Each structure stands twice: as structure tokens, then as C-alpha cells.
């Protein structure tokens, strides 16, 4: 009859191989490089077209006030002041008179 208190060398070797293979598998999975996140292409800032009418021009403040129409998916219609130098550069090809 077999003595249950005695450890068989074959059992020790099998447990050792099982433990080693599981440890290596877990270690290899943990050390793998993470997948890079889906990167957004560099498109720059999104641009919108402003349409409206010039309400006033303040030459002292170098500011133009525009009654702008609704810009879909961005903002509702409103009257807003813009820097005249920036505004002039953007619309000089469409300007009718100052």
C-alpha cells in the first residue's frame, strides 16, 4: 500500500512544471506592449463660415460689430464685436465699402 505522507518526486516535478508554465504565461501577457490608442489625424482647428451684416465700425477701438447669422453645430445667431484688423484680413476680398 502507498504511503500518503510521502511526496512522490514525479508529483513534485509535475507541480513545478505547471507552476512555471503558468508563471511564464502570465508574465509574458503582462509584459507585452500596450496597443496604441486610435490616434486622430492632425487636421487642425475646425473652421466655420460667418455670414451676417456689419452693424458698426469703431476706428478708435479697431473693432467691427457684426450681426451674425446662425452657425449650425456651433452657435446661435448673435451680434458680436471682432478685431478690425483680423476682420479686414478675412473679408477684404468680399468688401464692398468701408
C-alpha positions as CSV (number, residue, x, y, z in Angstrom):
1,X,0.0,0.0,0.0
2,X,1.1,3.5,-0.8
3,X,2.2,6.0,2.0
4,X,0.2,9.2,1.6
5,X,2.6,11.2,3.8
6,X,5.4,10.7,1.4
7,X,5.8,13.1,-1.6
8,X,6.4,11.4,-4.9
9,X,9.2,13.1,-6.9
10,X,7.1,12.8,-10.1
11,X,4.3,14.8,-8.4
12,X,6.8,17.5,-7.4
13,X,8.1,17.8,-10.9
14,X,4.6,18.0,-12.4
15,X,3.6,20.7,-10.0
16,X,6.8,22.6,-10.6
17,X,6.3,22.4,-14.4
18,X,2.7,23.5,-14.1
19,X,3.6,26.5,-11.8
20,X,6.5,27.5,-14.1
21,X,4.4,27.4,-17.3
22,X,1.5,29.4,-15.7
23,X,4.0,32.0,-14.3
24,X,5.7,32.4,-17.7
25,X,2.4,32.8,-19.5
26,X,1.1,35.4,-17.1
27,X,4.5,37.3,-17.2
28,X,4.6,37.3,-21.0
29,X,1.0,38.6,-21.2
30,X,1.8,41.3,-18.6
31,X,5.0,42.5,-20.3
32,X,3.5,42.9,-23.8
33,X,3.5,46.4,-25.2
34,X,0.1,48.1,-24.9
35,X,-1.8,48.7,-28.1
36,X,-1.7,52.4,-29.1
37,X,-5.0,54.2,-28.9
38,X,-6.7,55.1,-32.1
39,X,-5.0,58.4,-33.0
40,X,-6.9,61.3,-34.5
41,X,-5.3,62.6,-37.7
42,X,-3.9,66.1,-37.3
43,X,-6.5,68.2,-39.1
44,X,-6.0,71.4,-37.3
45,X,-8.9,73.6,-35.9
46,X,-12.3,73.2,-37.4
47,X,-13.4,76.3,-39.3
48,X,-16.9,77.8,-39.7
49,X,-18.3,80.4,-42.1
50,X,-19.7,83.5,-40.6
51,X,-22.4,85.3,-42.5
52,X,-24.2,88.5,-41.4
53,X,-24.1,92.2,-41.7
54,X,-21.7,94.8,-40.4
55,X,-23.5,96.9,-37.8
56,X,-20.8,99.3,-36.8
57,X,-17.1,100.1,-37.2
58,X,-15.3,101.6,-34.3
59,X,-12.0,103.0,-35.6
60,X,-10.8,104.1,-32.2
61,X,-11.0,100.6,-30.7
62,X,-10.2,99.0,-34.1
63,X,-13.3,96.9,-33.7
64,X,-16.1,95.8,-36.1
65,X,-19.5,94.8,-34.8
66,X,-21.3,92.1,-36.8
67,X,-24.9,90.9,-36.6
68,X,-24.0,87.3,-37.4
69,X,-26.4,84.6,-38.6
70,X,-26.8,81.2,-37.0
71,X,-23.8,78.8,-37.5
72,X,-25.1,75.2,-37.5
73,X,-23.5,72.9,-34.9
74,X,-21.5,75.8,-33.4
75,X,-23.5,78.8,-32.1
76,X,-26.8,80.6,-32.5
77,X,-27.2,84.0,-34.2
78,X,-25.8,86.9,-32.2
79,X,-24.3,90.4,-32.5
80,X,-20.6,90.3,-31.6
81,X,-17.5,92.6,-31.9
82,X,-14.4,91.4,-33.8
83,X,-10.9,92.9,-34.0
84,X,-11.0,95.1,-37.1
85,X,-7.5,94.1,-38.3
86,X,-8.4,90.4,-38.1
87,X,-11.8,91.0,-39.6
88,X,-10.4,93.1,-42.5
89,X,-7.9,90.3,-43.5
90,X,-10.7,87.7,-43.5
91,X,-13.2,89.6,-45.7
92,X,-11.1,92.1,-47.8
93,X,-11.9,90.1,-51.0
94,X,-15.7,90.4,-50.3
95,X,-15.7,94.0,-49.0
96,X,-18.0,96.4,-50.8
97,X,-17.2,99.7,-49.0
98,X,-16.0,101.0,-45.6
